[in-house]
Amino acid sequence: MLSTNDDSITIFECCFIQNPLTMGLIKCNQSKEQNVQYVLGLGRIIHALNPLLIYIDQKDISYTFDKAISERPKEWSEGFINYYTNQGFGQA
């Protein structure tokens, strides 16, 4: 069990939802249920830390994604597209 006896703050940036979804769904083509159960399991593990989840709800995903593509090197988008289309989920 995780616990902390001080006032420290631990930040799990991308680790709670984004990374499990990317690895489970995209890379391994696991089912939605498998991914949900995995994330819920993570929640149970870190519950003692009294976590605060901050989720940024993107209203216009296309705009946000296009903005990221325009701001980053071309290799980023090429790698992203390759990662998502040539593995588990993309191949299926």
Backbone as CSV, one residue per row, in Angstrom:
resi,resn,N_x,N_y,N_z,CA_x,CA_y,CA_z,C_x,C_y,C_z
1,MET,0.839,-1.176,0.000,0.000,0.000,0.000,0.885,1.239,0.000
2,LEU,0.514,2.204,-0.803,1.225,3.479,-0.829,0.694,4.382,0.265
3,SER,1.584,5.093,0.902,1.155,6.083,1.882,2.259,7.112,2.043
4,THR,1.876,8.247,2.581,2.850,9.299,2.827,2.546,9.925,4.176
5,ASN,3.588,10.200,4.930,3.417,10.780,6.259,3.871,12.231,6.302
6,ASP,4.100,12.819,5.156,4.527,14.209,5.132,3.619,15.000,4.187
7,ASP,4.011,16.201,3.916,3.199,17.062,3.052,3.650,17.009,1.599
8,SER,4.363,15.973,1.220,4.863,15.888,-0.149,3.713,15.684,-1.133
9,ILE,3.969,16.095,-2.348,2.996,15.946,-3.424,3.647,15.103,-4.508
10,THR,2.940,14.100,-4.973,3.420,13.258,-6.058,2.539,13.517,-7.269
11,ILE,3.169,13.806,-8.401,2.417,14.075,-9.627,2.606,12.896,-10.571
12,PHE,1.498,12.316,-11.003,1.506,11.217,-11.958,1.006,11.756,-13.300
13,GLU,1.792,12.569,-13.938,1.405,13.210,-15.182,1.338,12.153,-16.285
14,CYS,0.203,12.023,-16.933,-0.049,11.077,-18.035,-0.134,9.618,-17.584
15,CYS,0.218,9.307,-16.368,0.325,7.909,-15.951,-1.005,7.258,-15.622
16,PHE,-1.982,8.035,-15.255,-3.204,7.427,-14.740,-4.163,6.999,-15.848
17,ILE,-4.356,7.798,-16.870,-5.289,7.440,-17.936,-4.583,7.344,-19.289
18,GLN,-3.843,8.374,-19.665,-3.274,8.420,-21.017,-2.349,7.245,-21.314
19,ASN,-1.383,6.986,-20.471,-0.435,5.911,-20.752,-1.093,4.530,-20.748
20,PRO,-1.946,4.203,-19.767,-2.608,2.896,-19.831,-3.479,2.738,-21.083
21,LEU,-4.163,3.796,-21.491,-4.978,3.694,-22.702,-4.103,3.510,-23.930
22,THR,-3.021,4.267,-23.996,-2.132,4.151,-25.147,-1.534,2.747,-25.233
23,MET,-1.017,2.244,-24.133,-0.401,0.917,-24.147,-1.438,-0.186,-24.323
24,GLY,-2.525,-0.095,-23.562,-3.524,-1.158,-23.611,-4.302,-1.184,-24.906
25,LEU,-4.894,-0.061,-25.267,-5.727,-0.022,-26.465,-4.909,0.026,-27.746
26,ILE,-4.017,0.993,-27.845,-3.326,1.235,-29.097,-2.255,0.183,-29.374
27,LYS,-1.369,-0.023,-28.428,-0.266,-0.954,-28.664,-0.722,-2.413,-28.625
28,CYS,-1.546,-2.768,-27.633,-1.888,-4.178,-27.415,-3.296,-4.561,-27.875
29,ASN,-4.109,-3.584,-28.267,-5.486,-3.829,-28.718,-6.317,-4.566,-27.663
30,GLN,-6.127,-4.199,-26.392,-6.942,-4.784,-25.331,-8.355,-4.213,-25.398
31,SER,-9.262,-4.890,-24.768,-10.650,-4.436,-24.757,-10.811,-3.209,-23.852
32,LYS,-11.888,-2.488,-24.083,-12.208,-1.341,-23.234,-12.329,-1.798,-21.781
33,GLU,-12.972,-2.925,-21.559,-13.158,-3.432,-20.192,-11.826,-3.729,-19.512
34,GLN,-10.885,-4.320,-20.233,-9.559,-4.586,-19.660,-8.882,-3.274,-19.262
35,ASN,-9.003,-2.270,-20.103,-8.381,-0.984,-19.811,-9.043,-0.297,-18.632
36,VAL,-10.361,-0.339,-18.569,-11.084,0.272,-17.446,-10.672,-0.412,-16.146
37,GLN,-10.618,-1.731,-16.137,-10.238,-2.464,-14.933,-8.813,-2.136,-14.508
38,TYR,-7.918,-1.963,-15.467,-6.533,-1.607,-15.149,-6.470,-0.235,-14.484
39,VAL,-7.156,0.742,-15.060,-7.151,2.096,-14.489,-7.803,2.097,-13.109
40,LEU,-8.895,1.365,-12.944,-9.519,1.269,-11.618,-8.562,0.635,-10.606
41,GLY,-7.788,-0.340,-11.044,-6.776,-0.954,-10.176,-5.714,0.051,-9.764
42,LEU,-5.292,0.896,-10.708,-4.351,1.958,-10.356,-4.959,2.880,-9.304
43,GLY,-6.226,3.189,-9.481,-6.924,4.041,-8.515,-6.921,3.437,-7.122
44,ARG,-7.148,2.127,-7.049,-7.137,1.461,-5.741,-5.740,1.521,-5.108
45,ILE,-4.706,1.381,-5.932,-3.331,1.400,-5.417,-2.979,2.760,-4.831
46,ILE,-3.378,3.829,-5.496,-2.975,5.168,-5.048,-4.013,5.835,-4.145
47,HIS,-5.080,5.164,-3.834,-6.163,5.747,-3.025,-5.662,6.330,-1.705
48,ALA,-4.727,5.658,-1.053,-4.222,6.125,0.246,-3.484,7.458,0.139
49,LEU,-3.075,7.823,-1.073,-2.398,9.104,-1.261,-3.385,10.263,-1.386
50,ASN,-4.685,9.962,-1.310,-5.728,10.972,-1.451,-5.533,11.785,-2.744
51,PRO,-5.567,11.097,-3.885,-5.223,11.764,-5.146,-6.291,12.752,-5.616
52,LEU,-5.826,13.689,-6.402,-6.694,14.638,-7.082,-6.441,14.448,-8.568
53,LEU,-7.456,14.095,-9.312,-7.331,13.897,-10.744,-7.768,15.172,-11.447
54,ILE,-6.887,15.700,-12.286,-7.224,16.869,-13.082,-7.318,16.408,-14.522
55,TYR,-8.495,16.546,-15.091,-8.736,16.125,-16.472,-9.097,17.357,-17.281
56,ILE,-8.373,17.569,-18.356,-8.654,18.714,-19.213,-9.523,18.221,-20.359
57,ASP,-10.757,18.673,-20.376,-11.725,18.263,-21.390,-11.534,19.128,-22.630
58,GLN,-11.033,18.533,-23.682,-10.811,19.248,-24.932,-12.126,19.336,-25.699
59,LYS,-12.587,20.537,-25.931,-13.848,20.731,-26.661,-13.670,20.529,-28.160
60,ASP,-12.491,20.852,-28.688,-12.225,20.737,-30.117,-10.915,19.982,-30.306
61,ILE,-11.013,18.664,-30.305,-9.828,17.815,-30.373,-9.077,18.036,-31.685
62,SER,-9.788,18.220,-32.781,-9.122,18.448,-34.068,-8.245,19.692,-34.015
63,TYR,-8.765,20.774,-33.450,-7.994,22.012,-33.341,-6.751,21.792,-32.485
64,THR,-6.934,21.143,-31.340,-5.820,20.906,-30.427,-4.754,20.031,-31.072
65,PHE,-5.191,18.985,-31.757,-4.248,18.080,-32.409,-3.518,18.794,-33.554
66,ASP,-4.257,19.533,-34.375,-3.628,20.287,-35.470,-2.629,21.310,-34.932
67,LYS,-2.964,21.923,-33.800,-2.058,22.897,-33.175,-0.767,22.205,-32.721
68,ALA,-0.904,21.034,-32.115,0.281,20.284,-31.672,1.143,19.904,-32.871
69,ILE,0.523,19.486,-33.955,1.275,19.117,-35.159,2.042,20.321,-35.699
70,SER,1.395,21.482,-35.706,2.046,22.673,-36.258,3.185,23.178,-35.366
71,GLU,3.128,22.898,-34.078,4.130,23.400,-33.135,5.306,22.445,-32.933
72,ARG,5.172,21.212,-33.385,6.207,20.208,-33.129,6.915,19.816,-34.426
73,PRO,8.078,19.202,-34.308,8.790,18.758,-35.508,7.973,17.711,-36.277
74,LYS,8.161,17.664,-37.568,7.425,16.715,-38.410,7.635,15.269,-37.947
75,GLU,8.816,14.981,-37.404,9.105,13.626,-36.925,8.137,13.193,-35.834
76,TRP,7.638,14.164,-35.050,6.686,13.831,-33.988,5.401,13.276,-34.587
77,SER,4.823,13.983,-35.544,3.559,13.518,-36.117,3.750,12.231,-36.910
78,GLU,4.867,12.104,-37.599,5.134,10.860,-38.333,5.254,9.684,-37.369
79,GLY,5.953,9.898,-36.259,6.080,8.843,-35.253,4.751,8.514,-34.608
80,PHE,3.964,9.548,-34.329,2.639,9.373,-33.730,1.740,8.552,-34.651
81,ILE,1.701,8.938,-35.919,0.855,8.231,-36.893,1.307,6.791,-37.037
82,ASN,2.606,6.580,-37.127,3.139,5.226,-37.238,2.780,4.391,-36.012
83,TYR,2.943,4.973,-34.828,2.652,4.261,-33.579,1.187,3.827,-33.521
84,TYR,0.289,4.711,-33.927,-1.141,4.429,-33.802,-1.702,3.583,-34.932
85,THR,-1.045,3.547,-36.074,-1.611,2.785,-37.196,-0.938,1.444,-37.433
86,ASN,0.252,1.245,-36.900,0.990,0.024,-37.202,1.135,-0.940,-36.038
87,GLN,0.302,-0.778,-35.012,0.340,-1.689,-33.869,-1.063,-2.232,-33.623
88,GLY,-1.238,-2.930,-32.532,-2.483,-3.615,-32.178,-3.772,-3.037,-32.708
89,PHE,-4.203,-1.906,-32.181,-5.484,-1.311,-32.541,-5.519,-0.885,-33.997
90,GLY,-4.471,-0.205,-34.451,-4.422,0.268,-35.836,-4.413,-0.866,-36.836
91,GLN,-3.726,-1.926,-36.516,-3.689,-3.082,-37.421,-5.021,-3.817,-37.443
92,ALA,-5.693,-3.834,-36.289,-6.996,-4.527,-36.224,-8.031,-3.736,-37.015
